[in-house]
């Protein structure tokens, strides 16, 4: 039988901790695949300026029940809430940025991004503690509980058809008369 060197025996008590840390670090690694490929999923070009494009995007979101948090000539941000189950809440936050294609052109690209957050109802029961000097403390539950929503998932919606339907709706709300007024300088800034 082979004898284990003393230096190795000193390291033996640390072996389980080292194995545990190695397992934890490999379990928490998340690989996110972002390839920055050329795609038109999140972008669509419209005739007209950024103000008219963002106004059409604002109207499209309003028509679908989104609450608008921010709207200006180049940005629209809206939020919509869903309740698919008794203990589940879903929220979609939609961001649209309208950027002119080039200086002097009469076209704008709308970049859209929607993030879906999912929340779950978590219950926590309350308890009361009573401390008595010299004896210790006693903790008793009393029938009350607090409910709170906890975010359990967050993801960017990447479904191409989702954005195609949104851009088609923007086209529907695109107001050509606003373009004509803006080109002649009649629209309020």
C-alpha positions in Angstrom: 0.0 0.0 0.0 1.3 3.4 -1.0 1.7 6.1 1.7 0.1 9.5 1.1 2.6 12.4 1.6 1.9 14.7 4.6 1.5 17.8 2.3 -1.4 16.1 0.6 -3.0 15.1 3.9 -3.0 18.7 4.9 -5.0 19.6 1.8 -7.5 16.7 2.2 -9.9 18.6 4.5 -10.2 21.4 1.9 -11.1 19.0 -1.0 -14.9 19.0 -0.4 -15.1 22.8 -0.3 -13.0 23.1 -3.5 -15.2 20.6 -5.3 -18.4 22.4 -4.1 -17.1 25.8 -5.3 -16.1 24.3 -8.7 -19.6 22.8 -9.0 -21.3 26.1 -8.1 -19.2 28.1 -10.5 -19.9 25.8 -13.4 -23.7 25.6 -12.6 -24.1 29.4 -12.7 -22.4 30.0 -16.0 -25.0 31.2 -18.6 -24.1 31.2 -22.2 -26.0 34.0 -24.1 -25.8 33.7 -27.9 -25.7 37.1 -29.5 -24.4 37.0 -33.0 -25.3 40.5 -34.3 -26.4 39.1 -37.6 -27.9 41.3 -40.2 -31.7 41.0 -39.6 -34.8 43.1 -40.0 -36.7 41.6 -37.1 -36.4 44.7 -34.9 -36.3 47.4 -37.6 -38.5 48.7 -40.4 -38.1 51.7 -42.7 -41.0 54.1 -43.3 -41.4 57.1 -45.6 -41.4 60.3 -43.7 -39.6 61.9 -40.8 -38.9 60.6 -37.3 -41.7 62.6 -35.7 -44.4 61.2 -38.0 -43.0 57.7 -37.6 -43.0 57.8 -33.8 -46.5 59.3 -33.7 -47.7 56.4 -35.8 -45.9 54.0 -33.4 -47.5 55.7 -30.4 -51.0 55.4 -31.9 -50.3 51.7 -32.8 -49.4 50.9 -29.2 -52.3 52.9 -27.8 -54.7 50.9 -30.1 -53.5 47.7 -28.4 -54.0 48.9 -24.8 -50.4 50.0 -24.0 -50.0 52.8 -21.5 -47.5 55.3 -22.9 -44.8 56.3 -20.5 -42.7 58.4 -22.9 -43.4 59.8 -26.4 -41.4 62.4 -28.3 -40.2 63.0 -31.8 -37.7 60.1 -31.7 -38.8 57.8 -28.9 -41.9 55.9 -27.7 -42.1 53.7 -24.7 -45.2 51.9 -23.6 -46.2 49.2 -21.1 -49.0 46.6 -21.0 -50.0 44.2 -18.2 -51.5 40.7 -18.5 -52.9 38.3 -15.9 -52.7 34.8 -17.5 -53.3 33.0 -14.2 -54.3 33.7 -10.6 -50.7 33.8 -9.4 -48.9 35.0 -12.6 -48.5 38.5 -13.9 -46.9 39.3 -17.2 -45.8 42.8 -18.3 -44.5 43.8 -21.8 -42.5 47.0 -22.1 -42.2 48.2 -25.7 -39.5 50.6 -26.9 -39.4 52.3 -30.3 -36.7 54.6 -31.5 -37.2 56.5 -34.7 -34.0 57.5 -36.6 -33.8 59.3 -39.9 -32.1 57.1 -42.5 -29.8 59.8 -43.8 -29.5 63.6 -43.8 -31.9 65.0 -46.3 -33.8 61.8 -46.9 -37.5 61.5 -46.4 -37.4 58.1 -44.7 -37.0 56.9 -41.1 -36.1 53.6 -39.6 -38.1 52.5 -36.6 -36.2 50.2 -34.2 -38.6 48.3 -32.0 -37.8 46.2 -28.9 -40.2 44.5 -26.6 -39.2 43.0 -23.2 -41.5 40.5 -21.4 -41.2 40.3 -17.6 -43.0 37.5 -15.8 -43.9 37.8 -12.1 -45.2 35.2 -9.7 -47.1 35.7 -6.5 -45.1 34.7 -3.4 -46.7 34.4 0.0 -44.8 35.0 3.2 -46.4 34.4 6.6 -45.9 36.8 9.5 -44.8 35.9 12.9 -44.4 37.7 16.2 -41.6 37.3 18.6 -41.8 37.8 22.4 -38.5 38.2 24.3 -38.4 37.6 28.0 -35.2 38.5 29.8 -33.5 35.5 31.3 -35.8 33.0 29.6 -35.3 33.6 25.9 -37.7 34.5 23.1 -40.8 32.9 21.7 -41.9 33.2 18.1 -45.5 32.6 17.3 -47.1 32.7 13.9 -50.3 34.6 13.6 -52.7 34.1 10.7 -51.6 37.0 8.5 -49.6 36.7 5.3 -48.1 39.1 2.9 -48.4 38.6 -0.9 -45.9 40.1 -3.2 -45.1 39.8 -6.9 -41.6 38.6 -7.6 -40.0 38.8 -11.1 -39.1 35.3 -12.1 -38.2 35.8 -15.8 -37.3 38.6 -18.2 -36.7 38.2 -21.9 -36.6 40.2 -25.1 -39.3 39.0 -27.4 -37.6 37.9 -30.6 -40.5 36.5 -32.6 -40.3 38.0 -36.1 -44.1 37.8 -36.7 -44.7 39.8 -33.5 -42.7 42.7 -34.9 -44.1 42.3 -38.4 -47.6 42.7 -37.0 -46.5 45.8 -35.0 -44.9 47.4 -38.1 -48.0 46.7 -40.2 -50.1 48.4 -37.6 -47.7 51.4 -37.5 -48.2 51.7 -41.3 -51.9 51.7 -40.8 -51.7 54.6 -38.3 -49.2 56.5 -40.4 -50.8 59.8 -41.2 -49.8 61.2 -44.6 -51.5 64.5 -43.9 -49.1 64.9 -40.9 -46.2 64.4 -43.3 -47.5 67.1 -45.7 -48.1 69.5 -42.8 -44.7 68.9 -41.4 -42.9 69.4 -44.7 -44.6 72.8 -45.1 -43.8 73.7 -41.4 -47.4 73.8 -40.2 -47.0 71.1 -37.5 -46.3 72.2 -33.9 -42.8 71.3 -32.7 
